[in-house]
């Protein structure tokens, strides 16, 4: 089932699964995806864990936690870090074969900390130590406070998945935080070659919001722009990446062993059924990038996905034209991106509350 996925791999795209559960680990399902579907990493979030814990596979552990009198938040940490550590061990061979670039498993700092830099930094270090595996990635949202936490966490020698990136301005700030972190890490004597980071740019949510606005505009030009903004935003992020990671500043760090922070395309499941189910995979092919997919998207691309081209400088110009056209129709890019970040944080908080409720119920019933 992996012909389309083989093409992605051949073009230098790392394929990560956006899902994790204990049954997937214990059944051998994840191991099979590593072997047959070229999956080289996993991302997680509170909603993924809530769904997993609400199902089967955690009964004995939940009972043990209940007997020990463990509270809900501590139970969440115990359950999630155990799964992430087990997955990280499963990916250890990939990690070693790729010199630490792939074989990564992400776990997220609690969303309520998103506006508290010190608390986020402390939580990131605690999660890193609790998981205890060198191929973990700690997910930190790209809020203003998060940028400070990212620099501090990287500076402590901890690998980071920067999540919830929408605007190009914020992406530039994320790269700046990464470079600051590498400089701190170097000054502290950390081995830069052991630090990895990805910058997760969200895709489908951009189209969902802008398409809704285009539907309300009575202009033939509006219809032609639907479904184009999400990919265009990522293409322009790729242009920024190509500029910032060929700079003299990064070159100094690279000579000391640092790796570029890779772009990761997140939220790549298609939300509009009018679009091809592989749209956000086939449109965002570039070497040294990551595409993290829900299983349905991964299966669809394996079945009928095709790689026809890679992102090129011609795409940068075309992407600029998309946003120029949107601006002419009165769609304010900055306002849209600010709104998406607010909504994204609200969704993160809601998913955390859902996870807390799920674990509370599971403990009560165990």
LUMLUM-215117 format. One record per residue (C-alpha): z negated, x negated, y negated; residue number from 1. Coordinates in steps of 0.2 Angstrom, whole numbers, plus 5000, padded with zeros to 4 digits. Layout:
BEGIN
    z    x    y pos
    Z    X    Y NUM
...
// end
This chain:
BEGIN
    z    x    y pos
 5000 5000 5000   1
 5000 4985 4989   2
 5018 4981 4983   3
 5016 4987 4965   4
 4999 4978 4965   5
 5007 4962 4972   6
 5019 4963 4957   7
 5004 4964 4945   8
 4996 4949 4953   9
 5012 4939 4953  10
 5013 4942 4934  11
 4995 4935 4932  12
 4986 4951 4930  13
 4969 4952 4938  14
 4966 4969 4946  15
 4948 4975 4945  16
 4941 4991 4952  17
 4932 5003 4940  18
 4919 5009 4953  19
 4905 5003 4964  20
 4893 5012 4976  21
 4882 5007 4991  22
 4893 5016 5003  23
 4908 5007 4997  24
 4900 4991 5000  25
 4892 4995 5017  26
 4907 5004 5024  27
 4918 4989 5021  28
 4929 4999 5009  29
 4927 4987 4995  30
 4930 4972 5006  31
 4946 4980 5012  32
 4952 4982 4994  33
 4949 4964 4991  34
 4960 4960 5007  35
 4974 4972 5005  36
 4975 4978 4987  37
 4972 4962 4977  38
 4956 4968 4969  39
 4947 4953 4962  40
 4933 4961 4952  41
 4923 4977 4949  42
 4917 4985 4933  43
 4903 4998 4932  44
 4894 5010 4920  45
 4880 5022 4921  46
 4891 5037 4925  47
 4898 5027 4940  48
 4880 5024 4946  49
 4875 5042 4943  50
 4889 5048 4954  51
 4885 5035 4968  52
 4866 5038 4968  53
 4869 5057 4968  54
 4878 5055 4985  55
 4873 5047 5001  56
 4868 5029 5004  57
 4852 5027 4994  58
 4839 5038 5003  59
 4829 5024 5011  60
 4829 5014 4995  61
 4824 5029 4984  62
 4810 5033 4996  63
 4803 5015 4995  64
 4804 5016 4976  65
 4795 5033 4976  66
 4781 5026 4988  67
 4779 5011 4976  68
 4777 5023 4961  69
 4792 5015 4952  70
 4797 5024 4936  71
 4814 5030 4932  72
 4821 5016 4921  73
 4814 5003 4933  74
 4821 5012 4948  75
 4838 5012 4939  76
 4837 4993 4937  77
 4832 4990 4955  78
 4846 5001 4962  79
 4860 4995 4950  80
 4856 4976 4951  81
 4855 4977 4970  82
 4872 4984 4971  83
 4880 4972 4958  84
 4872 4957 4967  85
 4878 4963 4984  86
 4896 4966 4976  87
 4895 4949 4968  88
 4891 4940 4985  89
 4906 4950 4992  90
 4917 4942 4979  91
 4910 4925 4980  92
 4926 4919 4989  93
 4937 4925 4976  94
 4926 4918 4963  95
 4927 4901 4971  96
 4945 4901 4974  97
 4949 4905 4956  98
 4937 4892 4949  99
 4925 4905 4942 100
 4938 4916 4933 101
 4939 4931 4944 102
 4927 4938 4957 103
 4917 4945 4943 104
 4906 4961 4944 105
 4900 4969 4928 106
 4883 4978 4924 107
 4880 4986 4908 108
 4865 4984 4896 109
 4856 5001 4893 110
 4866 5010 4880 111
 4851 5016 4869 112
 4850 4997 4864 113
 4867 4997 4856 114
 4861 4995 4839 115
 4846 4983 4842 116
 4853 4965 4844 117
 4836 4957 4850 118
 4833 4970 4863 119
 4851 4969 4869 120
 4850 4950 4870 121
 4833 4951 4880 122
 4840 4965 4892 123
 4856 4954 4895 124
 4846 4939 4900 125
 4834 4950 4911 126
 4849 4958 4920 127
 4857 4941 4922 128
 4842 4934 4930 129
 4839 4950 4941 130
 4856 4950 4948 131
 4855 4931 4951 132
 4873 4928 4955 133
 4884 4916 4945 134
 4899 4928 4945 135
 4890 4943 4937 136
 4896 4949 4919 137
 4884 4957 4908 138
 4892 4971 4898 139
 4887 4972 4879 140
 4895 4985 4868 141
 4905 4978 4852 142
 4894 4986 4839 143
 4888 4977 4824 144
 4872 4973 4833 145
 4881 4969 4849 146
 4891 4956 4840 147
 4875 4946 4837 148
 4869 4949 4855 149
 4886 4943 4862 150
 4885 4926 4852 151
 4867 4924 4858 152
 4870 4929 4876 153
 4885 4917 4877 154
 4875 4904 4869 155
 4862 4905 4883 156
 4876 4901 4895 157
 4878 4919 4902 158
 4895 4927 4905 159
 4899 4943 4896 160
 4910 4958 4897 161
 4912 4964 4879 162
 4915 4983 4880 163
 4919 4998 4869 164
 4932 4989 4858 165
 4944 5000 4849 166
 4950 4993 4832 167
 4959 4976 4829 168
 4947 4971 4816 169
 4932 4973 4828 170
 4942 4964 4841 171
 4943 4949 4829 172
 4925 4950 4827 173
 4922 4950 4845 174
 4932 4934 4847 175
 4922 4926 4833 176
 4906 4931 4842 177
 4913 4923 4858 178
 4917 4907 4849 179
 4900 4906 4840 180
 4892 4909 4857 181
 4902 4894 4865 182
 4897 4883 4850 183
 4879 4888 4853 184
 4880 4885 4872 185
 4888 4868 4869 186
 4874 4863 4857 187
 4861 4868 4869 188
 4869 4858 4883 189
 4876 4872 4894 190
 4892 4868 4905 191
 4905 4878 4896 192
 4916 4879 4911 193
 4903 4890 4919 194
 4904 4903 4905 195
 4917 4917 4907 196
 4920 4932 4896 197
 4932 4947 4894 198
 4935 4958 4879 199
 4937 4976 4885 200
 4950 4986 4874 201
 4950 5004 4877 202
 4967 5012 4879 203
 4968 5031 4884 204
 4955 5037 4872 205
 4966 5030 4858 206
 4980 5041 4863 207
 4969 5056 4866 208
 4963 5056 4848 209
 4979 5052 4840 210
 4990 5063 4850 211
 4978 5078 4845 212
 4981 5074 4827 213
 5000 5072 4830 214
 5000 5089 4838 215
 4994 5097 4822 216
 5008 5089 4811 217
 5023 5099 4808 218
 5036 5085 4808 219
 5048 5080 4821 220
 5043 5062 4819 221
 5025 5066 4826 222
 5031 5071 4843 223
 5040 5054 4845 224
 5024 5045 4842 225
 5014 5053 4856 226
 5007 5042 4869 227
 5012 5026 4860 228
 4997 5021 4850 229
 4985 5016 4864 230
 4998 5003 4871 231
 5003 4998 4853 232
 4985 4994 4849 233
 4983 4983 4865 234
 4999 4974 4861 235
 4993 4970 4844 236
 4976 4964 4851 237
 4987 4953 4863 238
 4995 4945 4847 239
 4978 4942 4839 240
 4973 4934 4856 241
 4988 4922 4856 242
 4984 4917 4838 243
 4965 4914 4840 244
 4965 4905 4856 245
 4978 4892 4851 246
 4968 4888 4836 247
 4961 4870 4833 248
 4943 4878 4833 249
 4946 4884 4851 250
 4955 4868 4856 251
 4939 4858 4853 252
 4929 4870 4864 253
 4943 4870 4877 254
 4942 4851 4878 255
 4924 4853 4882 256
 4928 4865 4896 257
 4928 4882 4888 258
 4940 4896 4895 259
 4948 4908 4883 260
 4940 4925 4883 261
 4953 4936 4892 262
 4958 4953 4887 263
 4954 4967 4898 264
 4962 4984 4897 265
 4949 4998 4900 266
 4950 5017 4901 267
 4967 5015 4910 268
 4967 5031 4919 269
 4979 5043 4911 270
 4971 5058 4903 271
 4987 5067 4898 272
 4996 5074 4914 273
 5012 5073 4904 274
 5012 5054 4905 275
 5016 5044 4921 276
 5000 5041 4930 277
 5004 5022 4929 278
 5008 5022 4911 279
 4993 5011 4905 280
 4996 4998 4919 281
 5015 4996 4919 282
 5015 4995 4899 283
 5002 4981 4898 284
 5007 4967 4909 285
 5003 4950 4903 286
 4997 4934 4911 287
 4979 4930 4911 288
 4974 4948 4907 289
 4963 4960 4917 290
 4967 4979 4921 291
 4952 4988 4927 292
 4957 5004 4935 293
 4949 5019 4943 294
 4953 5021 4961 295
 4966 5035 4958 296
 4976 5024 4946 297
 4975 5009 4957 298
 4981 5019 4972 299
 4995 5026 4961 300
 5001 5009 4956 301
 5001 5003 4973 302
 5012 5017 4979 303
 5025 5019 4965 304
 5020 5007 4951 305
 5033 4994 4945 306
 5032 4979 4934 307
 5048 4978 4924 308
 5043 4967 4909 309
 5029 4958 4901 310
 5022 4959 4883 311
 5032 4949 4872 312
 5033 4945 4853 313
 5046 4959 4851 314
 5033 4971 4857 315
 5021 4965 4842 316
 5034 4970 4830 317
 5037 4987 4838 318
 5018 4990 4839 319
 5017 4987 4820 320
 5030 5000 4818 321
 5021 5013 4828 322
 5006 5011 4816 323
 5016 5011 4801 324
 5024 5027 4806 325
 5007 5035 4810 326
 5001 5030 4792 327
 5016 5038 4785 328
 5011 5054 4793 329
 4994 5053 4786 330
 4984 5046 4801 331
 4971 5034 4795 332
 4970 5020 4808 333
 4952 5014 4802 334
 4945 5031 4802 335
 4952 5035 4820 336
 4944 5019 4827 337
 4927 5022 4818 338
 4927 5039 4826 339
 4931 5033 4843 340
 4917 5020 4842 341
 4905 5033 4837 342
 4911 5045 4851 343
 4911 5031 4863 344
 4893 5027 4860 345
 4888 5045 4861 346
 4897 5045 4878 347
 4888 5030 4883 348
 4871 5038 4879 349
 4876 5054 4888 350
 4880 5044 4903 351
 4864 5035 4903 352
 4854 5051 4901 353
 4864 5058 4916 354
 4859 5042 4926 355
 4841 5044 4921 356
 4841 5063 4927 357
 4850 5059 4943 358
 4838 5045 4948 359
 4823 5056 4943 360
 4829 5070 4954 361
 4833 5058 4968 362
 4816 5051 4967 363
 4808 5068 4967 364
 4818 5073 4982 365
 4816 5057 4992 366
// end
